[in-house]
Amino acid sequence: FTVSVYFCDGKIVRYDVKPKLGKGVFKKLSDISFFMERCKIMNDSLAWDVTGNNDPFECIDIDPDFLYSLDYADEQIAG
């Protein structure tokens, strides 16, 4: 339940959603398939498309300023 976010200026951060799972709107993300399949960029930020209709008003999105404020992360290459 962790997502790497790449910014235009080269900054990479890692956002861990686990602490929010089971709370409020984040309950929907508890299903790993939903989490993986619906994760995308919406509203210029990390988001999950709740309806599957790419509706920018029906998504769970994370404030891009908050994401940018996270510590730098090393790029991970799948092995």
NUDRENKE-379028 format. One record per residue (C-alpha): residue number from 0; residue in one letter; x, y, z. Coordinates in nm, 3 decimals, padded with zeros to 5 digits. Layout:
<atoms>
ATOM,seq,type,east,north,up
ATOM,NUM,a,X,Y,Z $
...
</atoms>
This chain:
<atoms>
ATOM,seq,type,east,north,up
ATOM,0,f,00.000,00.000,00.000 $
ATOM,1,t,00.290,00.231,-00.082 $
ATOM,2,v,00.313,00.449,-00.392 $
ATOM,3,s,00.622,00.617,-00.537 $
ATOM,4,v,00.544,00.965,-00.668 $
ATOM,5,y,00.776,01.126,-00.925 $
ATOM,6,f,00.772,01.505,-00.959 $
ATOM,7,c,00.875,01.706,-01.268 $
ATOM,8,d,01.181,01.847,-01.093 $
ATOM,9,g,01.315,01.496,-01.025 $
ATOM,10,k,01.204,01.463,-00.664 $
ATOM,11,i,01.074,01.119,-00.572 $
ATOM,12,v,00.868,01.054,-00.260 $
ATOM,13,r,00.704,00.744,-00.125 $
ATOM,14,y,00.352,00.767,00.020 $
ATOM,15,d,00.236,00.490,00.254 $
ATOM,16,v,-00.143,00.468,00.271 $
ATOM,17,k,-00.147,00.191,00.536 $
ATOM,18,p,-00.198,00.424,00.836 $
ATOM,19,k,-00.516,00.561,00.674 $
ATOM,20,l,-00.668,00.229,00.564 $
ATOM,21,g,-00.996,00.155,00.735 $
ATOM,22,k,-01.066,00.522,00.810 $
ATOM,23,g,-01.328,00.733,00.631 $
ATOM,24,v,-01.298,00.744,00.253 $
ATOM,25,f,-00.977,00.540,00.269 $
ATOM,26,k,-01.175,00.226,00.362 $
ATOM,27,k,-01.225,00.168,-00.011 $
ATOM,28,l,-00.850,00.135,-00.057 $
ATOM,29,s,-00.824,-00.162,00.182 $
ATOM,30,d,-00.877,-00.401,-00.108 $
ATOM,31,i,-00.535,-00.440,-00.271 $
ATOM,32,s,-00.686,-00.502,-00.617 $
ATOM,33,f,-00.889,-00.181,-00.595 $
ATOM,34,f,-00.585,00.004,-00.463 $
ATOM,35,m,-00.364,-00.108,-00.752 $
ATOM,36,e,-00.618,-00.089,-01.036 $
ATOM,37,r,-00.764,00.252,-00.949 $
ATOM,38,c,-00.439,00.434,-00.865 $
ATOM,39,k,-00.369,00.714,-01.116 $
ATOM,40,i,-00.302,01.084,-01.159 $
ATOM,41,m,-00.618,01.294,-01.124 $
ATOM,42,n,-00.654,01.659,-01.024 $
ATOM,43,d,-00.278,01.687,-01.086 $
ATOM,44,s,-00.205,01.453,-00.798 $
ATOM,45,l,-00.195,01.095,-00.676 $
ATOM,46,a,-00.552,00.966,-00.671 $
ATOM,47,w,-00.778,00.662,-00.678 $
ATOM,48,d,-01.069,00.664,-00.920 $
ATOM,49,v,-01.359,00.561,-00.696 $
ATOM,50,t,-01.628,00.518,-00.964 $
ATOM,51,g,-01.416,00.387,-01.250 $
ATOM,52,n,-01.546,00.673,-01.468 $
ATOM,53,n,-01.240,00.902,-01.442 $
ATOM,54,d,-01.458,01.159,-01.266 $
ATOM,55,p,-01.223,01.411,-01.098 $
ATOM,56,f,-01.494,01.484,-00.839 $
ATOM,57,e,-01.539,01.117,-00.747 $
ATOM,58,c,-01.189,01.025,-00.644 $
ATOM,59,i,-00.968,01.001,-00.340 $
ATOM,60,d,-00.683,01.240,-00.410 $
ATOM,61,i,-00.389,01.347,-00.199 $
ATOM,62,d,-00.283,01.712,-00.180 $
ATOM,63,p,00.022,01.749,-00.409 $
ATOM,64,d,00.180,02.002,-00.171 $
ATOM,65,f,00.158,01.745,00.107 $
ATOM,66,l,00.317,01.481,-00.114 $
ATOM,67,y,00.596,01.718,-00.215 $
ATOM,68,s,00.668,01.793,00.151 $
ATOM,69,l,00.755,01.427,00.217 $
ATOM,70,d,01.120,01.326,00.241 $
ATOM,71,y,01.313,01.235,-00.071 $
ATOM,72,a,01.310,00.865,-00.153 $
ATOM,73,d,01.555,00.659,-00.353 $
ATOM,74,e,01.427,00.526,-00.682 $
ATOM,75,q,01.348,00.158,-00.660 $
ATOM,76,i,01.412,-00.066,-00.957 $
ATOM,77,a,01.207,-00.386,-00.969 $
ATOM,78,g,01.424,-00.691,-00.952 $
</atoms>
